[in-house]
């Protein structure tokens, strides 16, 4: 995956305070969190720098359940 827009979903046991720390990390390191999904998913949508993306990918399986590219989904 290259840098760009992604949805980052955390495991259910990760608290909102912990997620806020990751949100602040993204915003401080040149990315931008565009939406939080506190009531739907335990996560957020963000534009991630390559470095932030790599950092989050290293957390997959730990506190992060999955990361996927953010985009439009259509049905037939």
PDB file with one MODEL, atoms N, CA, C and O in Angstrom:
MODEL        1
ATOM      1  N   UNK A   1       0.829  -1.186   0.000  1.00  0.00           N
ATOM      2  CA  UNK A   1       0.000   0.000   0.000  1.00  0.00           C
ATOM      3  C   UNK A   1       0.873   1.249   0.000  1.00  0.00           C
ATOM      4  O   UNK A   1       1.862   1.335   0.728  1.00  0.00           O
ATOM      5  N   UNK A   2       0.493   2.201  -0.821  1.00  0.00           N
ATOM      6  CA  UNK A   2       1.197   3.478  -0.792  1.00  0.00           C
ATOM      7  C   UNK A   2       0.413   4.448   0.068  1.00  0.00           C
ATOM      8  O   UNK A   2      -0.713   4.160   0.474  1.00  0.00           O
ATOM      9  N   UNK A   3       1.004   5.587   0.342  1.00  0.00           N
ATOM     10  CA  UNK A   3       0.325   6.573   1.172  1.00  0.00           C
ATOM     11  C   UNK A   3      -0.893   7.117   0.451  1.00  0.00           C
ATOM     12  O   UNK A   3      -0.962   7.093  -0.778  1.00  0.00           O
ATOM     13  N   UNK A   4      -1.839   7.599   1.211  1.00  0.00           N
ATOM     14  CA  UNK A   4      -3.067   8.142   0.655  1.00  0.00           C
ATOM     15  C   UNK A   4      -4.151   8.103   1.701  1.00  0.00           C
ATOM     16  O   UNK A   4      -3.881   8.240   2.894  1.00  0.00           O
ATOM     17  N   UNK A   5      -5.391   7.914   1.254  1.00  0.00           N
ATOM     18  CA  UNK A   5      -6.539   7.906   2.158  1.00  0.00           C
ATOM     19  C   UNK A   5      -6.856   6.477   2.590  1.00  0.00           C
ATOM     20  O   UNK A   5      -6.984   5.571   1.766  1.00  0.00           O
ATOM     21  N   UNK A   6      -6.979   6.304   3.908  1.00  0.00           N
ATOM     22  CA  UNK A   6      -7.205   4.976   4.468  1.00  0.00           C
ATOM     23  C   UNK A   6      -8.222   5.027   5.593  1.00  0.00           C
ATOM     24  O   UNK A   6      -8.451   6.076   6.197  1.00  0.00           O
ATOM     25  N   UNK A   7      -8.824   3.889   5.864  1.00  0.00           N
ATOM     26  CA  UNK A   7      -9.645   3.702   7.050  1.00  0.00           C
ATOM     27  C   UNK A   7      -8.855   2.792   7.981  1.00  0.00           C
ATOM     28  O   UNK A   7      -8.442   1.698   7.597  1.00  0.00           O
ATOM     29  N   UNK A   8      -8.654   3.254   9.191  1.00  0.00           N
ATOM     30  CA  UNK A   8      -7.910   2.506  10.206  1.00  0.00           C
ATOM     31  C   UNK A   8      -8.920   2.062  11.260  1.00  0.00           C
ATOM     32  O   UNK A   8      -9.581   2.893  11.883  1.00  0.00           O
ATOM     33  N   UNK A   9      -9.038   0.742  11.456  1.00  0.00           N
ATOM     34  CA  UNK A   9      -9.998   0.200  12.415  1.00  0.00           C
ATOM     35  C   UNK A   9      -9.236  -0.517  13.533  1.00  0.00           C
ATOM     36  O   UNK A   9      -8.417  -1.404  13.292  1.00  0.00           O
ATOM     37  N   UNK A  10      -9.535  -0.102  14.749  1.00  0.00           N
ATOM     38  CA  UNK A  10      -8.883  -0.665  15.924  1.00  0.00           C
ATOM     39  C   UNK A  10      -9.710  -1.816  16.482  1.00  0.00           C
ATOM     40  O   UNK A  10     -10.904  -1.930  16.205  1.00  0.00           O
ATOM     41  N   UNK A  11      -9.071  -2.654  17.259  1.00  0.00           N
ATOM     42  CA  UNK A  11      -9.766  -3.767  17.913  1.00  0.00           C
ATOM     43  C   UNK A  11     -10.750  -3.205  18.934  1.00  0.00           C
ATOM     44  O   UNK A  11     -10.546  -2.104  19.444  1.00  0.00           O
ATOM     45  N   UNK A  12     -11.824  -3.955  19.241  1.00  0.00           N
ATOM     46  CA  UNK A  12     -12.880  -3.456  20.138  1.00  0.00           C
ATOM     47  C   UNK A  12     -12.389  -3.031  21.514  1.00  0.00           C
ATOM     48  O   UNK A  12     -12.978  -2.137  22.121  1.00  0.00           O
ATOM     49  N   UNK A  13     -11.335  -3.642  22.017  1.00  0.00           N
ATOM     50  CA  UNK A  13     -10.874  -3.324  23.370  1.00  0.00           C
ATOM     51  C   UNK A  13     -10.055  -2.030  23.454  1.00  0.00           C
ATOM     52  O   UNK A  13      -9.732  -1.581  24.554  1.00  0.00           O
ATOM     53  N   UNK A  14      -9.718  -1.429  22.316  1.00  0.00           N
ATOM     54  CA  UNK A  14      -8.951  -0.183  22.315  1.00  0.00           C
ATOM     55  C   UNK A  14      -9.886   0.960  22.702  1.00  0.00           C
ATOM     56  O   UNK A  14     -10.962   1.116  22.124  1.00  0.00           O
ATOM     57  N   UNK A  15      -9.468   1.756  23.686  1.00  0.00           N
ATOM     58  CA  UNK A  15     -10.326   2.827  24.204  1.00  0.00           C
ATOM     59  C   UNK A  15     -10.303   4.049  23.284  1.00  0.00           C
ATOM     60  O   UNK A  15      -9.404   4.211  22.459  1.00  0.00           O
ATOM     61  N   UNK A  16     -11.315   4.902  23.449  1.00  0.00           N
ATOM     62  CA  UNK A  16     -11.372   6.145  22.678  1.00  0.00           C
ATOM     63  C   UNK A  16     -10.191   7.053  23.013  1.00  0.00           C
ATOM     64  O   UNK A  16      -9.696   7.765  22.139  1.00  0.00           O
ATOM     65  N   UNK A  17      -9.735   7.038  24.255  1.00  0.00           N
ATOM     66  CA  UNK A  17      -8.561   7.828  24.635  1.00  0.00           C
ATOM     67  C   UNK A  17      -7.318   7.364  23.890  1.00  0.00           C
ATOM     68  O   UNK A  17      -6.507   8.185  23.461  1.00  0.00           O
ATOM     69  N   UNK A  18      -7.163   6.044  23.734  1.00  0.00           N
ATOM     70  CA  UNK A  18      -6.023   5.516  22.985  1.00  0.00           C
ATOM     71  C   UNK A  18      -6.116   5.922  21.514  1.00  0.00           C
ATOM     72  O   UNK A  18      -5.116   6.297  20.902  1.00  0.00           O
ATOM     73  N   UNK A  19      -7.321   5.846  20.954  1.00  0.00           N
ATOM     74  CA  UNK A  19      -7.505   6.228  19.557  1.00  0.00           C
ATOM     75  C   UNK A  19      -7.196   7.713  19.366  1.00  0.00           C
ATOM     76  O   UNK A  19      -6.614   8.102  18.353  1.00  0.00           O
ATOM     77  N   UNK A  20      -7.582   8.535  20.329  1.00  0.00           N
ATOM     78  CA  UNK A  20      -7.277   9.965  20.264  1.00  0.00           C
ATOM     79  C   UNK A  20      -5.771  10.197  20.189  1.00  0.00           C
ATOM     80  O   UNK A  20      -5.322  11.098  19.481  1.00  0.00           O
ATOM     81  N   UNK A  21      -4.993   9.402  20.904  1.00  0.00           N
ATOM     82  CA  UNK A  21      -3.527   9.515  20.832  1.00  0.00           C
ATOM     83  C   UNK A  21      -3.035   9.230  19.412  1.00  0.00           C
ATOM     84  O   UNK A  21      -2.145   9.922  18.917  1.00  0.00           O
ATOM     85  N   UNK A  22      -3.608   8.213  18.751  1.00  0.00           N
ATOM     86  CA  UNK A  22      -3.218   7.909  17.374  1.00  0.00           C
ATOM     87  C   UNK A  22      -3.679   8.994  16.416  1.00  0.00           C
ATOM     88  O   UNK A  22      -2.968   9.318  15.465  1.00  0.00           O
ATOM     89  N   UNK A  23      -4.859   9.561  16.651  1.00  0.00           N
ATOM     90  CA  UNK A  23      -5.354  10.676  15.837  1.00  0.00           C
ATOM     91  C   UNK A  23      -4.374  11.844  15.929  1.00  0.00           C
ATOM     92  O   UNK A  23      -3.997  12.424  14.911  1.00  0.00           O
ATOM     93  N   UNK A  24      -3.969  12.183  17.141  1.00  0.00           N
ATOM     94  CA  UNK A  24      -3.021  13.280  17.334  1.00  0.00           C
ATOM     95  C   UNK A  24      -1.684  12.988  16.672  1.00  0.00           C
ATOM     96  O   UNK A  24      -1.044  13.893  16.137  1.00  0.00           O
ATOM     97  N   UNK A  25      -1.262  11.738  16.705  1.00  0.00           N
ATOM     98  CA  UNK A  25      -0.009  11.330  16.069  1.00  0.00           C
ATOM     99  C   UNK A  25      -0.093  11.546  14.554  1.00  0.00           C
ATOM    100  O   UNK A  25       0.848  12.064  13.953  1.00  0.00           O
ATOM    101  N   UNK A  26      -1.195  11.160  13.945  1.00  0.00           N
ATOM    102  CA  UNK A  26      -1.382  11.354  12.503  1.00  0.00           C
ATOM    103  C   UNK A  26      -1.325  12.835  12.170  1.00  0.00           C
ATOM    104  O   UNK A  26      -0.598  13.244  11.265  1.00  0.00           O
ATOM    105  N   UNK A  27      -2.095  13.645  12.903  1.00  0.00           N
ATOM    106  CA  UNK A  27      -2.165  15.067  12.622  1.00  0.00           C
ATOM    107  C   UNK A  27      -0.842  15.786  12.859  1.00  0.00           C
ATOM    108  O   UNK A  27      -0.527  16.747  12.159  1.00  0.00           O
ATOM    109  N   UNK A  28      -0.069  15.333  13.832  1.00  0.00           N
ATOM    110  CA  UNK A  28       1.223  15.942  14.137  1.00  0.00           C
ATOM    111  C   UNK A  28       2.286  15.589  13.094  1.00  0.00           C
ATOM    112  O   UNK A  28       3.204  16.370  12.844  1.00  0.00           O
ATOM    113  N   UNK A  29       2.154  14.407  12.490  1.00  0.00           N
ATOM    114  CA  UNK A  29       3.192  13.912  11.577  1.00  0.00           C
ATOM    115  C   UNK A  29       2.884  14.155  10.103  1.00  0.00           C
ATOM    116  O   UNK A  29       3.409  13.447   9.243  1.00  0.00           O
ATOM    117  N   UNK A  30       2.048  15.138   9.797  1.00  0.00           N
ATOM    118  CA  UNK A  30       1.826  15.511   8.405  1.00  0.00           C
ATOM    119  C   UNK A  30       0.630  14.880   7.737  1.00  0.00           C
ATOM    120  O   UNK A  30       0.360  15.159   6.569  1.00  0.00           O
ATOM    121  N   UNK A  31      -0.101  14.032   8.452  1.00  0.00           N
ATOM    122  CA  UNK A  31      -1.321  13.454   7.909  1.00  0.00           C
ATOM    123  C   UNK A  31      -2.525  14.251   8.377  1.00  0.00           C
ATOM    124  O   UNK A  31      -2.385  15.291   9.021  1.00  0.00           O
ATOM    125  N   UNK A  32      -3.705  13.756   8.048  1.00  0.00           N
ATOM    126  CA  UNK A  32      -4.916  14.439   8.481  1.00  0.00           C
ATOM    127  C   UNK A  32      -6.034  13.427   8.705  1.00  0.00           C
ATOM    128  O   UNK A  32      -6.413  12.692   7.793  1.00  0.00           O
ATOM    129  N   UNK A  33      -6.554  13.399   9.920  1.00  0.00           N
ATOM    130  CA  UNK A  33      -7.721  12.568  10.206  1.00  0.00           C
ATOM    131  C   UNK A  33      -8.936  13.339   9.723  1.00  0.00           C
ATOM    132  O   UNK A  33      -9.192  14.458  10.167  1.00  0.00           O
ATOM    133  N   UNK A  34      -9.682  12.728   8.808  1.00  0.00           N
ATOM    134  CA  UNK A  34     -10.821  13.410   8.196  1.00  0.00           C
ATOM    135  C   UNK A  34     -12.148  13.041   8.833  1.00  0.00           C
ATOM    136  O   UNK A  34     -13.117  13.791   8.708  1.00  0.00           O
ATOM    137  N   UNK A  35     -12.216  11.904   9.514  1.00  0.00           N
ATOM    138  CA  UNK A  35     -13.470  11.500  10.157  1.00  0.00           C
ATOM    139  C   UNK A  35     -13.183  10.423  11.193  1.00  0.00           C
ATOM    140  O   UNK A  35     -12.380   9.518  10.965  1.00  0.00           O
ATOM    141  N   UNK A  36     -13.854  10.535  12.335  1.00  0.00           N
ATOM    142  CA  UNK A  36     -13.792   9.470  13.350  1.00  0.00           C
ATOM    143  C   UNK A  36     -15.088   8.691  13.310  1.00  0.00           C
ATOM    144  O   UNK A  36     -16.165   9.262  13.135  1.00  0.00           O
ATOM    145  N   UNK A  37     -14.978   7.384  13.473  1.00  0.00           N
ATOM    146  CA  UNK A  37     -16.134   6.498  13.427  1.00  0.00           C
ATOM    147  C   UNK A  37     -16.408   5.906  14.803  1.00  0.00           C
ATOM    148  O   UNK A  37     -16.544   4.690  14.939  1.00  0.00           O
ATOM    149  N   UNK A  38     -16.491   6.747  15.812  1.00  0.00           N
ATOM    150  CA  UNK A  38     -16.619   6.270  17.189  1.00  0.00           C
ATOM    151  C   UNK A  38     -17.879   5.440  17.426  1.00  0.00           C
ATOM    152  O   UNK A  38     -17.851   4.487  18.205  1.00  0.00           O
ATOM    153  N   UNK A  39     -18.981   5.787  16.765  1.00  0.00           N
ATOM    154  CA  UNK A  39     -20.222   5.053  17.031  1.00  0.00           C
ATOM    155  C   UNK A  39     -20.446   3.891  16.062  1.00  0.00           C
ATOM    156  O   UNK A  39     -21.281   3.025  16.324  1.00  0.00           O
ATOM    157  N   UNK A  40     -19.718   3.859  14.955  1.00  0.00           N
ATOM    158  CA  UNK A  40     -19.913   2.819  13.941  1.00  0.00           C
ATOM    159  C   UNK A  40     -18.770   1.801  13.979  1.00  0.00           C
ATOM    160  O   UNK A  40     -18.993   0.597  14.103  1.00  0.00           O
ATOM    161  N   UNK A  41     -17.576   2.300  13.872  1.00  0.00           N
ATOM    162  CA  UNK A  41     -16.363   1.482  13.936  1.00  0.00           C
ATOM    163  C   UNK A  41     -15.471   2.075  15.010  1.00  0.00           C
ATOM    164  O   UNK A  41     -15.615   3.245  15.363  1.00  0.00           O
ATOM    165  N   UNK A  42     -14.578   1.300  15.516  1.00  0.00           N
ATOM    166  CA  UNK A  42     -13.593   1.796  16.470  1.00  0.00           C
ATOM    167  C   UNK A  42     -12.391   2.271  15.661  1.00  0.00           C
ATOM    168  O   UNK A  42     -11.359   1.601  15.618  1.00  0.00           O
ATOM    169  N   UNK A  43     -12.529   3.441  15.014  1.00  0.00           N
ATOM    170  CA  UNK A  43     -11.430   3.893  14.176  1.00  0.00           C
ATOM    171  C   UNK A  43     -11.681   5.226  13.530  1.00  0.00           C
ATOM    172  O   UNK A  43     -12.516   6.011  13.979  1.00  0.00           O
ATOM    173  N   UNK A  44     -10.921   5.479  12.433  1.00  0.00           N
ATOM    174  CA  UNK A  44     -11.018   6.760  11.751  1.00  0.00           C
ATOM    175  C   UNK A  44     -10.593   6.642  10.296  1.00  0.00           C
ATOM    176  O   UNK A  44      -9.955   5.672   9.887  1.00  0.00           O
ATOM    177  N   UNK A  45     -10.970   7.668   9.523  1.00  0.00           N
ATOM    178  CA  UNK A  45     -10.499   7.817   8.149  1.00  0.00           C
ATOM    179  C   UNK A  45      -9.441   8.906   8.162  1.00  0.00           C
ATOM    180  O   UNK A  45      -9.578   9.906   8.867  1.00  0.00           O
ATOM    181  N   UNK A  46      -8.386   8.710   7.383  1.00  0.00           N
ATOM    182  CA  UNK A  46      -7.311   9.691   7.395  1.00  0.00           C
ATOM    183  C   UNK A  46      -6.501   9.644   6.110  1.00  0.00           C
ATOM    184  O   UNK A  46      -6.443   8.630   5.414  1.00  0.00           O
ATOM    185  N   UNK A  47      -5.881  10.774   5.827  1.00  0.00           N
ATOM    186  CA  UNK A  47      -4.834  10.816   4.818  1.00  0.00           C
ATOM    187  C   UNK A  47      -3.537  10.573   5.572  1.00  0.00           C
ATOM    188  O   UNK A  47      -3.173  11.344   6.460  1.00  0.00           O
ATOM    189  N   UNK A  48      -2.841   9.498   5.218  1.00  0.00           N
ATOM    190  CA  UNK A  48      -1.631   9.102   5.932  1.00  0.00           C
ATOM    191  C   UNK A  48      -0.392   9.340   5.090  1.00  0.00           C
ATOM    192  O   UNK A  48      -0.395   9.096   3.883  1.00  0.00           O
ATOM    193  N   UNK A  49       0.669   9.816   5.729  1.00  0.00           N
ATOM    194  CA  UNK A  49       1.965   9.892   5.074  1.00  0.00           C
ATOM    195  C   UNK A  49       2.508   8.468   4.944  1.00  0.00           C
ATOM    196  O   UNK A  49       2.042   7.571   5.646  1.00  0.00           O
ATOM    197  N   UNK A  50       3.476   8.246   4.066  1.00  0.00           N
ATOM    198  CA  UNK A  50       4.063   6.897   3.965  1.00  0.00           C
ATOM    199  C   UNK A  50       4.595   6.396   5.309  1.00  0.00           C
ATOM    200  O   UNK A  50       4.480   5.211   5.622  1.00  0.00           O
ATOM    201  N   UNK A  51       5.176   7.296   6.099  1.00  0.00           N
ATOM    202  CA  UNK A  51       5.725   6.904   7.393  1.00  0.00           C
ATOM    203  C   UNK A  51       4.623   6.495   8.369  1.00  0.00           C
ATOM    204  O   UNK A  51       4.756   5.502   9.084  1.00  0.00           O
ATOM    205  N   UNK A  52       3.531   7.271   8.395  1.00  0.00           N
ATOM    206  CA  UNK A  52       2.421   6.923   9.279  1.00  0.00           C
ATOM    207  C   UNK A  52       1.784   5.604   8.864  1.00  0.00           C
ATOM    208  O   UNK A  52       1.451   4.773   9.709  1.00  0.00           O
ATOM    209  N   UNK A  53       1.619   5.418   7.562  1.00  0.00           N
ATOM    210  CA  UNK A  53       1.045   4.163   7.071  1.00  0.00           C
ATOM    211  C   UNK A  53       1.899   2.984   7.505  1.00  0.00           C
ATOM    212  O   UNK A  53       1.372   1.979   7.981  1.00  0.00           O
ATOM    213  N   UNK A  54       3.197   3.094   7.347  1.00  0.00           N
ATOM    214  CA  UNK A  54       4.098   2.015   7.741  1.00  0.00           C
ATOM    215  C   UNK A  54       4.013   1.761   9.245  1.00  0.00           C
ATOM    216  O   UNK A  54       4.022   0.610   9.682  1.00  0.00           O
ATOM    217  N   UNK A  55       3.931   2.823  10.033  1.00  0.00           N
ATOM    218  CA  UNK A  55       3.825   2.687  11.480  1.00  0.00           C
ATOM    219  C   UNK A  55       2.538   1.961  11.859  1.00  0.00           C
ATOM    220  O   UNK A  55       2.558   1.068  12.706  1.00  0.00           O
ATOM    221  N   UNK A  56       1.418   2.337  11.239  1.00  0.00           N
ATOM    222  CA  UNK A  56       0.144   1.678  11.536  1.00  0.00           C
ATOM    223  C   UNK A  56       0.142   0.228  11.051  1.00  0.00           C
ATOM    224  O   UNK A  56      -0.411  -0.642  11.724  1.00  0.00           O
ATOM    225  N   UNK A  57       0.741  -0.041   9.910  1.00  0.00           N
ATOM    226  CA  UNK A  57       0.802  -1.422   9.416  1.00  0.00           C
ATOM    227  C   UNK A  57       1.548  -2.311  10.400  1.00  0.00           C
ATOM    228  O   UNK A  57       1.225  -3.491  10.538  1.00  0.00           O
ATOM    229  N   UNK A  58       2.542  -1.756  11.085  1.00  0.00           N
ATOM    230  CA  UNK A  58       3.296  -2.553  12.058  1.00  0.00           C
ATOM    231  C   UNK A  58       2.455  -2.886  13.289  1.00  0.00           C
ATOM    232  O   UNK A  58       2.790  -3.798  14.044  1.00  0.00           O
ATOM    233  N   UNK A  59       1.356  -2.143  13.491  1.00  0.00           N
ATOM    234  CA  UNK A  59       0.469  -2.394  14.639  1.00  0.00           C
ATOM    235  C   UNK A  59      -0.680  -3.339  14.298  1.00  0.00           C
ATOM    236  O   UNK A  59      -1.444  -3.725  15.182  1.00  0.00           O
ATOM    237  N   UNK A  60      -0.810  -3.719  13.018  1.00  0.00           N
ATOM    238  CA  UNK A  60      -1.871  -4.629  12.609  1.00  0.00           C
ATOM    239  C   UNK A  60      -1.678  -5.974  13.303  1.00  0.00           C
ATOM    240  O   UNK A  60      -0.588  -6.547  13.290  1.00  0.00           O
ATOM    241  N   UNK A  61      -2.740  -6.457  13.899  1.00  0.00           N
ATOM    242  CA  UNK A  61      -2.657  -7.685  14.690  1.00  0.00           C
ATOM    243  C   UNK A  61      -2.467  -7.387  16.163  1.00  0.00           C
ATOM    244  O   UNK A  61      -2.729  -8.235  17.016  1.00  0.00           O
ATOM    245  N   UNK A  62      -2.010  -6.174  16.462  1.00  0.00           N
ATOM    246  CA  UNK A  62      -1.880  -5.738  17.858  1.00  0.00           C
ATOM    247  C   UNK A  62      -3.124  -4.960  18.227  1.00  0.00           C
ATOM    248  O   UNK A  62      -4.165  -5.544  18.530  1.00  0.00           O
ATOM    249  N   UNK A  63      -3.015  -3.623  18.200  1.00  0.00           N
ATOM    250  CA  UNK A  63      -4.174  -2.791  18.536  1.00  0.00           C
ATOM    251  C   UNK A  63      -5.055  -2.515  17.329  1.00  0.00           C
ATOM    252  O   UNK A  63      -6.223  -2.160  17.486  1.00  0.00           O
ATOM    253  N   UNK A  64      -4.512  -2.674  16.124  1.00  0.00           N
ATOM    254  CA  UNK A  64      -5.272  -2.401  14.902  1.00  0.00           C
ATOM    255  C   UNK A  64      -5.815  -3.695  14.320  1.00  0.00           C
ATOM    256  O   UNK A  64      -5.078  -4.663  14.128  1.00  0.00           O
ATOM    257  N   UNK A  65      -7.122  -3.699  14.039  1.00  0.00           N
ATOM    258  CA  UNK A  65      -7.751  -4.868  13.430  1.00  0.00           C
ATOM    259  C   UNK A  65      -7.413  -4.929  11.945  1.00  0.00           C
ATOM    260  O   UNK A  65      -7.013  -5.977  11.439  1.00  0.00           O
ATOM    261  N   UNK A  66      -7.575  -3.798  11.243  1.00  0.00           N
ATOM    262  CA  UNK A  66      -7.231  -3.755   9.821  1.00  0.00           C
ATOM    263  C   UNK A  66      -7.143  -2.320   9.320  1.00  0.00           C
ATOM    264  O   UNK A  66      -7.659  -1.387   9.935  1.00  0.00           O
ATOM    265  N   UNK A  67      -6.467  -2.177   8.174  1.00  0.00           N
ATOM    266  CA  UNK A  67      -6.345  -0.912   7.467  1.00  0.00           C
ATOM    267  C   UNK A  67      -6.765  -1.186   6.040  1.00  0.00           C
ATOM    268  O   UNK A  67      -6.330  -2.166   5.435  1.00  0.00           O
ATOM    269  N   UNK A  68      -7.617  -0.317   5.494  1.00  0.00           N
ATOM    270  CA  UNK A  68      -8.016  -0.507   4.101  1.00  0.00           C
ATOM    271  C   UNK A  68      -8.063   0.833   3.405  1.00  0.00           C
ATOM    272  O   UNK A  68      -8.303   1.859   4.042  1.00  0.00           O
ATOM    273  N   UNK A  69      -7.836   0.835   2.094  1.00  0.00           N
ATOM    274  CA  UNK A  69      -7.941   2.096   1.347  1.00  0.00           C
ATOM    275  C   UNK A  69      -9.348   2.660   1.456  1.00  0.00           C
ATOM    276  O   UNK A  69     -10.331   1.920   1.406  1.00  0.00           O
ATOM    277  N   UNK A  70      -9.435   3.969   1.606  1.00  0.00           N
ATOM    278  CA  UNK A  70     -10.735   4.649   1.679  1.00  0.00           C
ATOM    279  C   UNK A  70     -11.159   4.978   0.264  1.00  0.00           C
ATOM    280  O   UNK A  70     -10.376   5.520  -0.515  1.00  0.00           O
ATOM    281  N   UNK A  71     -12.384   4.654  -0.065  1.00  0.00           N
ATOM    282  CA  UNK A  71     -12.882   4.928  -1.401  1.00  0.00           C
ATOM    283  C   UNK A  71     -14.375   4.772  -1.464  1.00  0.00           C
ATOM    284  O   UNK A  71     -15.023   4.452  -0.467  1.00  0.00           O
ATOM    285  N   UNK A  72     -14.908   4.994  -2.614  1.00  0.00           N
ATOM    286  CA  UNK A  72     -16.352   4.876  -2.840  1.00  0.00           C
ATOM    287  C   UNK A  72     -16.696   3.431  -3.145  1.00  0.00           C
ATOM    288  O   UNK A  72     -16.045   2.780  -3.963  1.00  0.00           O
ATOM    289  N   UNK A  73     -17.720   2.942  -2.482  1.00  0.00           N
ATOM    290  CA  UNK A  73     -18.194   1.585  -2.709  1.00  0.00           C
ATOM    291  C   UNK A  73     -19.544   1.694  -3.405  1.00  0.00           C
ATOM    292  O   UNK A  73     -20.420   2.436  -2.961  1.00  0.00           O
ATOM    293  N   UNK A  74     -19.707   0.955  -4.490  1.00  0.00           N
ATOM    294  CA  UNK A  74     -20.980   0.956  -5.203  1.00  0.00           C
ATOM    295  C   UNK A  74     -21.519  -0.457  -5.308  1.00  0.00           C
ATOM    296  O   UNK A  74     -20.760  -1.424  -5.252  1.00  0.00           O
ATOM    297  N   UNK A  75     -22.819  -0.574  -5.459  1.00  0.00           N
ATOM    298  CA  UNK A  75     -23.442  -1.869  -5.662  1.00  0.00           C
ATOM    299  C   UNK A  75     -24.197  -1.861  -6.975  1.00  0.00           C
ATOM    300  O   UNK A  75     -24.595  -0.803  -7.464  1.00  0.00           O
ATOM    301  N   UNK A  76     -24.393  -3.026  -7.539  1.00  0.00           N
ATOM    302  CA  UNK A  76     -25.085  -3.125  -8.824  1.00  0.00           C
ATOM    303  C   UNK A  76     -26.566  -3.285  -8.626  1.00  0.00           C
ATOM    304  O   UNK A  76     -27.312  -3.384  -9.600  1.00  0.00           O
TER     305      UNK A  76
ENDMDL
END
